């Protein structure tokens, strides 16, 4: 069976499977799904630009503040 055919069968099955089975399949693949959510270069650059604006506006914490905050975790 080709990968394309497997994808189709899985997709079709997930549409009709009961909630318990769908959740089980998701739990099995959850970490891989999260890791595959790749950010585009454009989105990555946008996030960097937004962070730089925040820093320029003084919206950041310094090393000492971070260490104090982390100690409470």
CHARMM-style PDB file with segment names, atoms N, HN, CA, C and O in Angstrom:
ATOM      1  N   UNK     1       0.843  -1.173   0.000  1.00  0.00      PROA
ATOM      2  CA  UNK     1       0.000   0.000   0.000  1.00  0.00      PROA
ATOM      3  C   UNK     1       0.893   1.242   0.000  1.00  0.00      PROA
ATOM      4  O   UNK     1       1.866   1.315   0.751  1.00  0.00      PROA
ATOM      5  N   UNK     2       0.565   2.186  -0.820  1.00  0.00      PROA
ATOM      6  HN  UNK     2      -0.225   2.127  -1.430  1.00  0.00      PROA
ATOM      7  CA  UNK     2       1.370   3.404  -0.901  1.00  0.00      PROA
ATOM      8  C   UNK     2       1.090   4.307   0.297  1.00  0.00      PROA
ATOM      9  O   UNK     2       0.068   4.173   0.970  1.00  0.00      PROA
ATOM     10  N   UNK     3       2.015   5.223   0.547  1.00  0.00      PROA
ATOM     11  HN  UNK     3       2.845   5.331   0.000  1.00  0.00      PROA
ATOM     12  CA  UNK     3       1.835   6.183   1.626  1.00  0.00      PROA
ATOM     13  C   UNK     3       0.593   7.024   1.381  1.00  0.00      PROA
ATOM     14  O   UNK     3      -0.143   7.337   2.317  1.00  0.00      PROA
ATOM     15  N   UNK     4       0.360   7.387   0.141  1.00  0.00      PROA
ATOM     16  HN  UNK     4       0.958   7.132  -0.619  1.00  0.00      PROA
ATOM     17  CA  UNK     4      -0.819   8.173  -0.197  1.00  0.00      PROA
ATOM     18  C   UNK     4      -2.104   7.416   0.157  1.00  0.00      PROA
ATOM     19  O   UNK     4      -3.044   7.997   0.701  1.00  0.00      PROA
ATOM     20  N   UNK     5      -2.135   6.131  -0.151  1.00  0.00      PROA
ATOM     21  HN  UNK     5      -1.372   5.659  -0.592  1.00  0.00      PROA
ATOM     22  CA  UNK     5      -3.306   5.314   0.160  1.00  0.00      PROA
ATOM     23  C   UNK     5      -3.495   5.182   1.674  1.00  0.00      PROA
ATOM     24  O   UNK     5      -4.623   5.208   2.167  1.00  0.00      PROA
ATOM     25  N   UNK     6      -2.402   5.041   2.401  1.00  0.00      PROA
ATOM     26  HN  UNK     6      -1.486   5.020   2.001  1.00  0.00      PROA
ATOM     27  CA  UNK     6      -2.475   4.958   3.865  1.00  0.00      PROA
ATOM     28  C   UNK     6      -3.015   6.257   4.441  1.00  0.00      PROA
ATOM     29  O   UNK     6      -3.874   6.244   5.322  1.00  0.00      PROA
ATOM     30  N   UNK     7      -2.507   7.379   3.942  1.00  0.00      PROA
ATOM     31  HN  UNK     7      -1.809   7.390   3.226  1.00  0.00      PROA
ATOM     32  CA  UNK     7      -3.000   8.682   4.414  1.00  0.00      PROA
ATOM     33  C   UNK     7      -4.507   8.802   4.190  1.00  0.00      PROA
ATOM     34  O   UNK     7      -5.235   9.276   5.062  1.00  0.00      PROA
ATOM     35  N   UNK     8      -4.962   8.377   3.033  1.00  0.00      PROA
ATOM     36  HN  UNK     8      -4.370   7.993   2.324  1.00  0.00      PROA
ATOM     37  CA  UNK     8      -6.386   8.450   2.701  1.00  0.00      PROA
ATOM     38  C   UNK     8      -7.199   7.573   3.645  1.00  0.00      PROA
ATOM     39  O   UNK     8      -8.234   8.001   4.158  1.00  0.00      PROA
ATOM     40  N   UNK     9      -6.734   6.345   3.877  1.00  0.00      PROA
ATOM     41  HN  UNK     9      -5.894   5.997   3.460  1.00  0.00      PROA
ATOM     42  CA  UNK     9      -7.460   5.430   4.766  1.00  0.00      PROA
ATOM     43  C   UNK     9      -7.520   5.987   6.186  1.00  0.00      PROA
ATOM     44  O   UNK     9      -8.566   5.942   6.834  1.00  0.00      PROA
ATOM     45  N   UNK    10      -6.389   6.513   6.667  1.00  0.00      PROA
ATOM     46  HN  UNK    10      -5.539   6.550   6.140  1.00  0.00      PROA
ATOM     47  CA  UNK    10      -6.366   7.094   8.012  1.00  0.00      PROA
ATOM     48  C   UNK    10      -7.306   8.289   8.107  1.00  0.00      PROA
ATOM     49  O   UNK    10      -8.067   8.414   9.066  1.00  0.00      PROA
ATOM     50  N   UNK    11      -7.248   9.157   7.116  1.00  0.00      PROA
ATOM     51  HN  UNK    11      -6.629   9.055   6.337  1.00  0.00      PROA
ATOM     52  CA  UNK    11      -8.115  10.331   7.109  1.00  0.00      PROA
ATOM     53  C   UNK    11      -9.585   9.926   7.113  1.00  0.00      PROA
ATOM     54  O   UNK    11     -10.386  10.469   7.874  1.00  0.00      PROA
ATOM     55  N   UNK    12      -9.928   8.975   6.263  1.00  0.00      PROA
ATOM     56  HN  UNK    12      -9.278   8.534   5.644  1.00  0.00      PROA
ATOM     57  CA  UNK    12     -11.315   8.498   6.194  1.00  0.00      PROA
ATOM     58  C   UNK    12     -11.736   7.884   7.532  1.00  0.00      PROA
ATOM     59  O   UNK    12     -12.838   8.139   8.018  1.00  0.00      PROA
ATOM     60  N   UNK    13     -10.857   7.079   8.119  1.00  0.00      PROA
ATOM     61  HN  UNK    13      -9.962   6.872   7.724  1.00  0.00      PROA
ATOM     62  CA  UNK    13     -11.188   6.419   9.385  1.00  0.00      PROA
ATOM     63  C   UNK    13     -11.375   7.422  10.510  1.00  0.00      PROA
ATOM     64  O   UNK    13     -12.308   7.298  11.302  1.00  0.00      PROA
ATOM     65  N   UNK    14     -10.500   8.414  10.589  1.00  0.00      PROA
ATOM     66  HN  UNK    14      -9.741   8.515   9.946  1.00  0.00      PROA
ATOM     67  CA  UNK    14     -10.584   9.389  11.674  1.00  0.00      PROA
ATOM     68  C   UNK    14     -11.883  10.196  11.606  1.00  0.00      PROA
ATOM     69  O   UNK    14     -12.345  10.714  12.623  1.00  0.00      PROA
ATOM     70  N   UNK    15     -12.467  10.302  10.425  1.00  0.00      PROA
ATOM     71  HN  UNK    15     -12.092   9.882   9.599  1.00  0.00      PROA
ATOM     72  CA  UNK    15     -13.737  11.021  10.288  1.00  0.00      PROA
ATOM     73  C   UNK    15     -14.892  10.267  10.925  1.00  0.00      PROA
ATOM     74  O   UNK    15     -15.878  10.880  11.333  1.00  0.00      PROA
ATOM     75  N   UNK    16     -14.785   8.940  11.019  1.00  0.00      PROA
ATOM     76  HN  UNK    16     -13.983   8.442  10.688  1.00  0.00      PROA
ATOM     77  CA  UNK    16     -15.896   8.146  11.545  1.00  0.00      PROA
ATOM     78  C   UNK    16     -15.589   7.470  12.879  1.00  0.00      PROA
ATOM     79  O   UNK    16     -16.494   6.928  13.514  1.00  0.00      PROA
ATOM     80  N   UNK    17     -14.348   7.493  13.308  1.00  0.00      PROA
ATOM     81  HN  UNK    17     -13.613   7.934  12.792  1.00  0.00      PROA
ATOM     82  CA  UNK    17     -13.950   6.823  14.547  1.00  0.00      PROA
ATOM     83  C   UNK    17     -14.588   7.516  15.749  1.00  0.00      PROA
ATOM     84  O   UNK    17     -14.866   8.715  15.729  1.00  0.00      PROA
ATOM     85  N   UNK    18     -14.809   6.718  16.799  1.00  0.00      PROA
ATOM     86  HN  UNK    18     -14.582   5.744  16.815  1.00  0.00      PROA
ATOM     87  CA  UNK    18     -15.365   7.322  18.011  1.00  0.00      PROA
ATOM     88  C   UNK    18     -14.305   8.186  18.696  1.00  0.00      PROA
ATOM     89  O   UNK    18     -13.111   8.051  18.429  1.00  0.00      PROA
ATOM     90  N   UNK    19     -14.754   9.063  19.571  1.00  0.00      PROA
ATOM     91  HN  UNK    19     -15.724   9.173  19.788  1.00  0.00      PROA
ATOM     92  CA  UNK    19     -13.868  10.028  20.227  1.00  0.00      PROA
ATOM     93  C   UNK    19     -12.704   9.364  20.944  1.00  0.00      PROA
ATOM     94  O   UNK    19     -11.580   9.865  20.901  1.00  0.00      PROA
ATOM     95  N   UNK    20     -12.960   8.260  21.592  1.00  0.00      PROA
ATOM     96  HN  UNK    20     -13.873   7.853  21.627  1.00  0.00      PROA
ATOM     97  CA  UNK    20     -11.916   7.570  22.353  1.00  0.00      PROA
ATOM     98  C   UNK    20     -10.766   7.137  21.437  1.00  0.00      PROA
ATOM     99  O   UNK    20      -9.599   7.275  21.802  1.00  0.00      PROA
ATOM    100  N   UNK    21     -11.083   6.626  20.280  1.00  0.00      PROA
ATOM    101  HN  UNK    21     -12.032   6.514  19.983  1.00  0.00      PROA
ATOM    102  CA  UNK    21     -10.051   6.179  19.342  1.00  0.00      PROA
ATOM    103  C   UNK    21      -9.297   7.364  18.742  1.00  0.00      PROA
ATOM    104  O   UNK    21      -8.079   7.306  18.577  1.00  0.00      PROA
ATOM    105  N   UNK    22     -10.011   8.427  18.419  1.00  0.00      PROA
ATOM    106  HN  UNK    22     -11.001   8.474  18.553  1.00  0.00      PROA
ATOM    107  CA  UNK    22      -9.355   9.621  17.873  1.00  0.00      PROA
ATOM    108  C   UNK    22      -8.375  10.186  18.895  1.00  0.00      PROA
ATOM    109  O   UNK    22      -7.252  10.552  18.550  1.00  0.00      PROA
ATOM    110  N   UNK    23      -8.804  10.255  20.149  1.00  0.00      PROA
ATOM    111  HN  UNK    23      -9.716   9.958  20.429  1.00  0.00      PROA
ATOM    112  CA  UNK    23      -7.931  10.761  21.209  1.00  0.00      PROA
ATOM    113  C   UNK    23      -6.721   9.850  21.416  1.00  0.00      PROA
ATOM    114  O   UNK    23      -5.621  10.333  21.687  1.00  0.00      PROA
ATOM    115  N   UNK    24      -6.917   8.548  21.292  1.00  0.00      PROA
ATOM    116  HN  UNK    24      -7.810   8.156  21.073  1.00  0.00      PROA
ATOM    117  CA  UNK    24      -5.806   7.605  21.450  1.00  0.00      PROA
ATOM    118  C   UNK    24      -4.777   7.783  20.334  1.00  0.00      PROA
ATOM    119  O   UNK    24      -3.573   7.761  20.588  1.00  0.00      PROA
ATOM    120  N   UNK    25      -5.250   7.957  19.105  1.00  0.00      PROA
ATOM    121  HN  UNK    25      -6.229   7.974  18.900  1.00  0.00      PROA
ATOM    122  CA  UNK    25      -4.342   8.172  17.979  1.00  0.00      PROA
ATOM    123  C   UNK    25      -3.587   9.482  18.177  1.00  0.00      PROA
ATOM    124  O   UNK    25      -2.381   9.553  17.939  1.00  0.00      PROA
ATOM    125  N   UNK    26      -4.298  10.511  18.610  1.00  0.00      PROA
ATOM    126  HN  UNK    26      -5.277  10.454  18.803  1.00  0.00      PROA
ATOM    127  CA  UNK    26      -3.649  11.802  18.838  1.00  0.00      PROA
ATOM    128  C   UNK    26      -2.608  11.697  19.942  1.00  0.00      PROA
ATOM    129  O   UNK    26      -1.504  12.223  19.805  1.00  0.00      PROA
ATOM    130  N   UNK    27      -2.950  11.024  21.030  1.00  0.00      PROA
ATOM    131  HN  UNK    27      -3.847  10.596  21.141  1.00  0.00      PROA
ATOM    132  CA  UNK    27      -2.007  10.865  22.141  1.00  0.00      PROA
ATOM    133  C   UNK    27      -0.743  10.155  21.675  1.00  0.00      PROA
ATOM    134  O   UNK    27       0.359  10.487  22.113  1.00  0.00      PROA
ATOM    135  N   UNK    28      -0.902   9.191  20.798  1.00  0.00      PROA
ATOM    136  HN  UNK    28      -1.797   8.921  20.442  1.00  0.00      PROA
ATOM    137  CA  UNK    28       0.233   8.446  20.267  1.00  0.00      PROA
ATOM    138  C   UNK    28       1.155   9.345  19.455  1.00  0.00      PROA
ATOM    139  O   UNK    28       2.373   9.174  19.482  1.00  0.00      PROA
ATOM    140  N   UNK    29       0.587  10.287  18.742  1.00  0.00      PROA
ATOM    141  HN  UNK    29      -0.403  10.426  18.719  1.00  0.00      PROA
ATOM    142  CA  UNK    29       1.355  11.126  17.820  1.00  0.00      PROA
ATOM    143  C   UNK    29       1.534  12.567  18.292  1.00  0.00      PROA
ATOM    144  O   UNK    29       2.137  13.371  17.582  1.00  0.00      PROA
ATOM    145  N   UNK    30       1.030  12.905  19.461  1.00  0.00      PROA
ATOM    146  HN  UNK    30       0.540  12.252  20.038  1.00  0.00      PROA
ATOM    147  CA  UNK    30       0.989  14.295  19.908  1.00  0.00      PROA
ATOM    148  C   UNK    30       2.341  15.002  19.856  1.00  0.00      PROA
ATOM    149  O   UNK    30       2.433  16.110  19.327  1.00  0.00      PROA
ATOM    150  N   UNK    31       3.380  14.386  20.391  1.00  0.00      PROA
ATOM    151  HN  UNK    31       3.305  13.486  20.820  1.00  0.00      PROA
ATOM    152  CA  UNK    31       4.695  15.032  20.396  1.00  0.00      PROA
ATOM    153  C   UNK    31       5.215  15.275  18.987  1.00  0.00      PROA
ATOM    154  O   UNK    31       5.780  16.332  18.703  1.00  0.00      PROA
ATOM    155  N   UNK    32       5.027  14.306  18.112  1.00  0.00      PROA
ATOM    156  HN  UNK    32       4.569  13.447  18.343  1.00  0.00      PROA
ATOM    157  CA  UNK    32       5.473  14.478  16.728  1.00  0.00      PROA
ATOM    158  C   UNK    32       4.670  15.567  16.024  1.00  0.00      PROA
ATOM    159  O   UNK    32       5.212  16.327  15.221  1.00  0.00      PROA
ATOM    160  N   UNK    33       3.382  15.638  16.325  1.00  0.00      PROA
ATOM    161  HN  UNK    33       2.941  15.021  16.977  1.00  0.00      PROA
ATOM    162  CA  UNK    33       2.541  16.673  15.727  1.00  0.00      PROA
ATOM    163  C   UNK    33       3.028  18.041  16.164  1.00  0.00      PROA
ATOM    164  O   UNK    33       3.171  18.944  15.339  1.00  0.00      PROA
ATOM    165  N   UNK    34       3.284  18.201  17.451  1.00  0.00      PROA
ATOM    166  HN  UNK    34       3.168  17.468  18.121  1.00  0.00      PROA
ATOM    167  CA  UNK    34       3.761  19.485  17.967  1.00  0.00      PROA
ATOM    168  C   UNK    34       5.109  19.858  17.347  1.00  0.00      PROA
ATOM    169  O   UNK    34       5.345  21.021  17.018  1.00  0.00      PROA
ATOM    170  N   UNK    35       5.977  18.883  17.192  1.00  0.00      PROA
ATOM    171  HN  UNK    35       5.785  17.939  17.460  1.00  0.00      PROA
ATOM    172  CA  UNK    35       7.306  19.154  16.632  1.00  0.00      PROA
ATOM    173  C   UNK    35       7.232  19.478  15.150  1.00  0.00      PROA
ATOM    174  O   UNK    35       8.120  20.142  14.615  1.00  0.00      PROA
ATOM    175  N   UNK    36       6.184  19.018  14.483  1.00  0.00      PROA
ATOM    176  HN  UNK    36       5.462  18.478  14.918  1.00  0.00      PROA
ATOM    177  CA  UNK    36       6.083  19.247  13.036  1.00  0.00      PROA
ATOM    178  C   UNK    36       5.445  20.585  12.693  1.00  0.00      PROA
ATOM    179  O   UNK    36       5.383  20.968  11.525  1.00  0.00      PROA
ATOM    180  N   UNK    37       4.975  21.286  13.701  1.00  0.00      PROA
ATOM    181  HN  UNK    37       5.026  20.975  14.650  1.00  0.00      PROA
ATOM    182  CA  UNK    37       4.356  22.582  13.456  1.00  0.00      PROA
ATOM    183  C   UNK    37       5.453  23.617  13.236  1.00  0.00      PROA
ATOM    184  O   UNK    37       5.802  24.390  14.128  1.00  0.00      PROA
ATOM    185  N   UNK    38       5.969  23.604  12.042  1.00  0.00      PROA
ATOM    186  HN  UNK    38       5.685  22.977  11.317  1.00  0.00      PROA
ATOM    187  CA  UNK    38       7.102  24.447  11.678  1.00  0.00      PROA
ATOM    188  C   UNK    38       6.629  25.871  11.425  1.00  0.00      PROA
ATOM    189  O   UNK    38       5.630  26.101  10.743  1.00  0.00      PROA
ATOM    190  N   UNK    39       7.350  26.798  11.977  1.00  0.00      PROA
ATOM    191  HN  UNK    39       8.161  26.611  12.532  1.00  0.00      PROA
ATOM    192  CA  UNK    39       7.057  28.217  11.777  1.00  0.00      PROA
ATOM    193  C   UNK    39       7.739  28.651  10.483  1.00  0.00      PROA
ATOM    194  O   UNK    39       8.898  28.324  10.232  1.00  0.00      PROA
ATOM    195  N   UNK    40       6.994  29.392   9.671  1.00  0.00      PROA
ATOM    196  HN  UNK    40       6.052  29.658   9.875  1.00  0.00      PROA
ATOM    197  CA  UNK    40       7.582  29.880   8.428  1.00  0.00      PROA
ATOM    198  C   UNK    40       8.636  30.935   8.743  1.00  0.00      PROA
ATOM    199  O   UNK    40       8.629  31.530   9.821  1.00  0.00      PROA
ATOM    200  N   UNK    41       9.534  31.159   7.800  1.00  0.00      PROA
ATOM    201  HN  UNK    41       9.539  30.675   6.925  1.00  0.00      PROA
ATOM    202  CA  UNK    41      10.575  32.172   7.972  1.00  0.00      PROA
ATOM    203  C   UNK    41       9.935  33.542   8.177  1.00  0.00      PROA
ATOM    204  O   UNK    41      10.411  34.340   8.985  1.00  0.00      PROA
ATOM    205  N   UNK    42       8.860  33.809   7.447  1.00  0.00      PROA
ATOM    206  HN  UNK    42       8.474  33.161   6.791  1.00  0.00      PROA
ATOM    207  CA  UNK    42       8.185  35.094   7.574  1.00  0.00      PROA
ATOM    208  C   UNK    42       7.619  35.273   8.984  1.00  0.00      PROA
ATOM    209  O   UNK    42       7.772  36.335   9.589  1.00  0.00      PROA
ATOM    210  N   UNK    43       6.966  34.232   9.502  1.00  0.00      PROA
ATOM    211  HN  UNK    43       6.842  33.370   9.010  1.00  0.00      PROA
ATOM    212  CA  UNK    43       6.409  34.311  10.859  1.00  0.00      PROA
ATOM    213  C   UNK    43       7.512  34.434  11.903  1.00  0.00      PROA
ATOM    214  O   UNK    43       7.385  35.184  12.871  1.00  0.00      PROA
ATOM    215  N   UNK    44       8.582  33.697  11.698  1.00  0.00      PROA
ATOM    216  HN  UNK    44       8.685  33.087  10.912  1.00  0.00      PROA
ATOM    217  CA  UNK    44       9.723  33.750  12.611  1.00  0.00      PROA
ATOM    218  C   UNK    44      10.293  35.173  12.651  1.00  0.00      PROA
ATOM    219  O   UNK    44      10.527  35.722  13.727  1.00  0.00      PROA
ATOM    220  N   UNK    45      10.511  35.757  11.490  1.00  0.00      PROA
ATOM    221  HN  UNK    45      10.321  35.311  10.616  1.00  0.00      PROA
ATOM    222  CA  UNK    45      11.042  37.118  11.421  1.00  0.00      PROA
ATOM    223  C   UNK    45      10.067  38.132  12.017  1.00  0.00      PROA
ATOM    224  O   UNK    45      10.488  39.102  12.646  1.00  0.00      PROA
ATOM    225  N   UNK    46       8.773  37.911  11.823  1.00  0.00      PROA
ATOM    226  HN  UNK    46       8.431  37.122  11.311  1.00  0.00      PROA
ATOM    227  CA  UNK    46       7.762  38.794  12.406  1.00  0.00      PROA
ATOM    228  C   UNK    46       7.820  38.734  13.928  1.00  0.00      PROA
ATOM    229  O   UNK    46       7.747  39.765  14.596  1.00  0.00      PROA
ATOM    230  N   UNK    47       7.953  37.520  14.477  1.00  0.00      PROA
ATOM    231  HN  UNK    47       8.013  36.683  13.934  1.00  0.00      PROA
ATOM    232  CA  UNK    47       8.054  37.366  15.930  1.00  0.00      PROA
ATOM    233  C   UNK    47       9.298  38.065  16.471  1.00  0.00      PROA
ATOM    234  O   UNK    47       9.251  38.684  17.535  1.00  0.00      PROA
ATOM    235  N   UNK    48      10.395  37.970  15.752  1.00  0.00      PROA
ATOM    236  HN  UNK    48      10.433  37.468  14.889  1.00  0.00      PROA
ATOM    237  CA  UNK    48      11.634  38.645  16.173  1.00  0.00      PROA
ATOM    238  C   UNK    48      11.438  40.156  16.142  1.00  0.00      PROA
ATOM    239  O   UNK    48      11.824  40.852  17.081  1.00  0.00      PROA
ATOM    240  N   UNK    49      10.842  40.665  15.073  1.00  0.00      PROA
ATOM    241  HN  UNK    49      10.528  40.099  14.310  1.00  0.00      PROA
ATOM    242  CA  UNK    49      10.596  42.105  14.966  1.00  0.00      PROA
ATOM    243  C   UNK    49       9.698  42.593  16.099  1.00  0.00      PROA
ATOM    244  O   UNK    49       9.941  43.652  16.677  1.00  0.00      PROA
ATOM    245  N   UNK    50       8.658  41.818  16.417  1.00  0.00      PROA
ATOM    246  HN  UNK    50       8.460  40.957  15.947  1.00  0.00      PROA
ATOM    247  CA  UNK    50       7.764  42.197  17.509  1.00  0.00      PROA
ATOM    248  C   UNK    50       8.504  42.194  18.849  1.00  0.00      PROA
ATOM    249  O   UNK    50       8.287  43.075  19.681  1.00  0.00      PROA
ATOM    250  N   UNK    51       9.363  41.219  19.054  1.00  0.00      PROA
ATOM    251  HN  UNK    51       9.539  40.503  18.378  1.00  0.00      PROA
ATOM    252  CA  UNK    51      10.134  41.148  20.295  1.00  0.00      PROA
ATOM    253  C   UNK    51      11.098  42.321  20.411  1.00  0.00      PROA
ATOM    254  O   UNK    51      11.290  42.863  21.499  1.00  0.00      PROA
ATOM    255  N   UNK    52      11.698  42.710  19.307  1.00  0.00      PROA
ATOM    256  HN  UNK    52      11.542  42.270  18.423  1.00  0.00      PROA
ATOM    257  CA  UNK    52      12.609  43.856  19.323  1.00  0.00      PROA
ATOM    258  C   UNK    52      11.876  45.148  19.666  1.00  0.00      PROA
ATOM    259  O   UNK    52      12.404  45.988  20.395  1.00  0.00      PROA
ATOM    260  N   UNK    53      10.665  45.310  19.146  1.00  0.00      PROA
ATOM    261  HN  UNK    53      10.236  44.627  18.555  1.00  0.00      PROA
ATOM    262  CA  UNK    53       9.857  46.490  19.469  1.00  0.00      PROA
ATOM    263  C   UNK    53       9.531  46.489  20.962  1.00  0.00      PROA
ATOM    264  O   UNK    53       9.621  47.524  21.623  1.00  0.00      PROA
ATOM    265  N   UNK    54       9.155  45.330  21.485  1.00  0.00      PROA
ATOM    266  HN  UNK    54       9.082  44.490  20.947  1.00  0.00      PROA
ATOM    267  CA  UNK    54       8.865  45.217  22.920  1.00  0.00      PROA
ATOM    268  C   UNK    54      10.086  45.602  23.752  1.00  0.00      PROA
ATOM    269  O   UNK    54       9.972  46.340  24.731  1.00  0.00      PROA
ATOM    270  N   UNK    55      11.245  45.103  23.358  1.00  0.00      PROA
ATOM    271  HN  UNK    55      11.337  44.504  22.563  1.00  0.00      PROA
ATOM    272  CA  UNK    55      12.478  45.421  24.087  1.00  0.00      PROA
ATOM    273  C   UNK    55      12.795  46.906  23.992  1.00  0.00      PROA
ATOM    274  O   UNK    55      13.181  47.522  24.986  1.00  0.00      PROA
ATOM    275  N   UNK    56      12.637  47.484  22.813  1.00  0.00      PROA
ATOM    276  HN  UNK    56      12.323  46.983  22.006  1.00  0.00      PROA
ATOM    277  CA  UNK    56      12.881  48.917  22.634  1.00  0.00      PROA
ATOM    278  C   UNK    56      11.946  49.759  23.501  1.00  0.00      PROA
ATOM    279  O   UNK    56      12.298  50.859  23.926  1.00  0.00      PROA
ATOM    280  N   UNK    57      10.744  49.224  23.756  1.00  0.00      PROA
ATOM    281  HN  UNK    57      10.458  48.330  23.410  1.00  0.00      PROA
ATOM    282  CA  UNK    57       9.771  49.928  24.584  1.00  0.00      PROA
ATOM    283  C   UNK    57       9.978  49.648  26.082  1.00  0.00      PROA
ATOM    284  O   UNK    57       9.197  50.103  26.918  1.00  0.00      PROA
ATOM    285  N   UNK    58      11.028  48.900  26.406  1.00  0.00      PROA
ATOM    286  HN  UNK    58      11.662  48.530  25.727  1.00  0.00      PROA
ATOM    287  CA  UNK    58      11.332  48.620  27.807  1.00  0.00      PROA
ATOM    288  C   UNK    58      10.547  47.472  28.398  1.00  0.00      PROA
ATOM    289  O   UNK    58      10.564  47.275  29.613  1.00  0.00      PROA
ATOM    290  N   UNK    59       9.859  46.709  27.566  1.00  0.00      PROA
ATOM    291  HN  UNK    59       9.845  46.868  26.579  1.00  0.00      PROA
ATOM    292  CA  UNK    59       9.066  45.568  28.038  1.00  0.00      PROA
ATOM    293  C   UNK    59       9.912  44.302  28.058  1.00  0.00      PROA
ATOM    294  O   UNK    59       9.796  43.447  27.179  1.00  0.00      PROA
ATOM    295  N   UNK    60      10.752  44.198  29.061  1.00  0.00      PROA
ATOM    296  HN  UNK    60      10.845  44.892  29.774  1.00  0.00      PROA
ATOM    297  CA  UNK    60      11.601  43.022  29.232  1.00  0.00      PROA
ATOM    298  C   UNK    60      12.026  42.957  30.691  1.00  0.00      PROA
ATOM    299  O   UNK    60      11.828  43.903  31.454  1.00  0.00      PROA
ATOM    300  N   UNK    61      12.616  41.824  31.068  1.00  0.00      PROA
ATOM    301  HN  UNK    61      12.777  41.056  30.448  1.00  0.00      PROA
ATOM    302  CA  UNK    61      13.186  41.700  32.406  1.00  0.00      PROA
ATOM    303  C   UNK    61      14.665  41.377  32.265  1.00  0.00      PROA
ATOM    304  O   UNK    61      15.085  40.743  31.297  1.00  0.00      PROA
ATOM    305  N   UNK    62      15.444  41.817  33.234  1.00  0.00      PROA
ATOM    306  HN  UNK    62      15.102  42.332  34.021  1.00  0.00      PROA
ATOM    307  CA  UNK    62      16.883  41.585  33.165  1.00  0.00      PROA
ATOM    308  C   UNK    62      17.241  40.224  33.781  1.00  0.00      PROA
ATOM    309  O   UNK    62      16.373  39.504  34.275  1.00  0.00      PROA
ATOM    310  N   UNK    63      18.510  39.896  33.742  1.00  0.00      PROA
ATOM    311  HN  UNK    63      19.215  40.481  33.341  1.00  0.00      PROA
ATOM    312  CA  UNK    63      18.989  38.594  34.213  1.00  0.00      PROA
ATOM    313  C   UNK    63      18.646  38.365  35.684  1.00  0.00      PROA
ATOM    314  O   UNK    63      18.177  37.288  36.051  1.00  0.00      PROA
ATOM    315  N   UNK    64      18.876  39.360  36.514  1.00  0.00      PROA
ATOM    316  HN  UNK    64      19.257  40.234  36.215  1.00  0.00      PROA
ATOM    317  CA  UNK    64      18.597  39.212  37.951  1.00  0.00      PROA
ATOM    318  C   UNK    64      17.115  38.972  38.199  1.00  0.00      PROA
ATOM    319  O   UNK    64      16.746  38.142  39.030  1.00  0.00      PROA
ATOM    320  N   UNK    65      16.263  39.700  37.477  1.00  0.00      PROA
ATOM    321  HN  UNK    65      16.563  40.375  36.802  1.00  0.00      PROA
ATOM    322  CA  UNK    65      14.822  39.509  37.617  1.00  0.00      PROA
ATOM    323  C   UNK    65      14.410  38.114  37.161  1.00  0.00      PROA
ATOM    324  O   UNK    65      13.558  37.478  37.781  1.00  0.00      PROA
ATOM    325  N   UNK    66      15.015  37.644  36.078  1.00  0.00      PROA
ATOM    326  HN  UNK    66      15.707  38.160  35.574  1.00  0.00      PROA
ATOM    327  CA  UNK    66      14.709  36.315  35.568  1.00  0.00      PROA
ATOM    328  C   UNK    66      15.118  35.233  36.557  1.00  0.00      PROA
ATOM    329  O   UNK    66      14.377  34.276  36.782  1.00  0.00      PROA
ATOM    330  N   UNK    67      16.294  35.386  37.145  1.00  0.00      PROA
ATOM    331  HN  UNK    67      16.896  36.163  36.962  1.00  0.00      PROA
ATOM    332  CA  UNK    67      16.752  34.394  38.111  1.00  0.00      PROA
ATOM    333  C   UNK    67      15.828  34.374  39.328  1.00  0.00      PROA
ATOM    334  O   UNK    67      15.512  33.304  39.848  1.00  0.00      PROA
ATOM    335  N   UNK    68      15.395  35.550  39.784  1.00  0.00      PROA
ATOM    336  HN  UNK    68      15.652  36.419  39.362  1.00  0.00      PROA
ATOM    337  CA  UNK    68      14.475  35.620  40.919  1.00  0.00      PROA
ATOM    338  C   UNK    68      13.146  34.939  40.581  1.00  0.00      PROA
ATOM    339  O   UNK    68      12.582  34.199  41.387  1.00  0.00      PROA
ATOM    340  N   UNK    69      12.670  35.210  39.377  1.00  0.00      PROA
ATOM    341  HN  UNK    69      13.128  35.812  38.722  1.00  0.00      PROA
ATOM    342  CA  UNK    69      11.411  34.600  38.929  1.00  0.00      PROA
ATOM    343  C   UNK    69      11.565  33.080  38.796  1.00  0.00      PROA
ATOM    344  O   UNK    69      10.683  32.327  39.210  1.00  0.00      PROA
ATOM    345  N   UNK    70      12.663  32.642  38.230  1.00  0.00      PROA
ATOM    346  HN  UNK    70      13.379  33.254  37.894  1.00  0.00      PROA
ATOM    347  CA  UNK    70      12.887  31.208  38.007  1.00  0.00      PROA
ATOM    348  C   UNK    70      13.018  30.468  39.339  1.00  0.00      PROA
ATOM    349  O   UNK    70      12.647  29.298  39.434  1.00  0.00      PROA
ATOM    350  N   UNK    71      13.538  31.135  40.359  1.00  0.00      PROA
ATOM    351  HN  UNK    71      13.839  32.085  40.281  1.00  0.00      PROA
ATOM    352  CA  UNK    71      13.708  30.496  41.664  1.00  0.00      PROA
ATOM    353  C   UNK    71      12.350  30.123  42.275  1.00  0.00      PROA
ATOM    354  O   UNK    71      12.270  29.217  43.104  1.00  0.00      PROA
ATOM    355  N   UNK    72      11.294  30.817  41.867  1.00  0.00      PROA
ATOM    356  HN  UNK    72      11.359  31.553  41.193  1.00  0.00      PROA
ATOM    357  CA  UNK    72       9.951  30.533  42.382  1.00  0.00      PROA
ATOM    358  C   UNK    72       9.282  29.356  41.675  1.00  0.00      PROA
ATOM    359  O   UNK    72       8.242  28.874  42.125  1.00  0.00      PROA
ATOM    360  N   UNK    73       9.860  28.899  40.589  1.00  0.00      PROA
ATOM    361  HN  UNK    73      10.704  29.291  40.223  1.00  0.00      PROA
ATOM    362  CA  UNK    73       9.268  27.773  39.846  1.00  0.00      PROA
ATOM    363  C   UNK    73       9.520  26.545  40.614  1.00  0.00      PROA
ATOM    364  OT1 UNK    73       9.118  25.461  40.193  1.00  0.00      PROA
TER     365      UNK     73
END
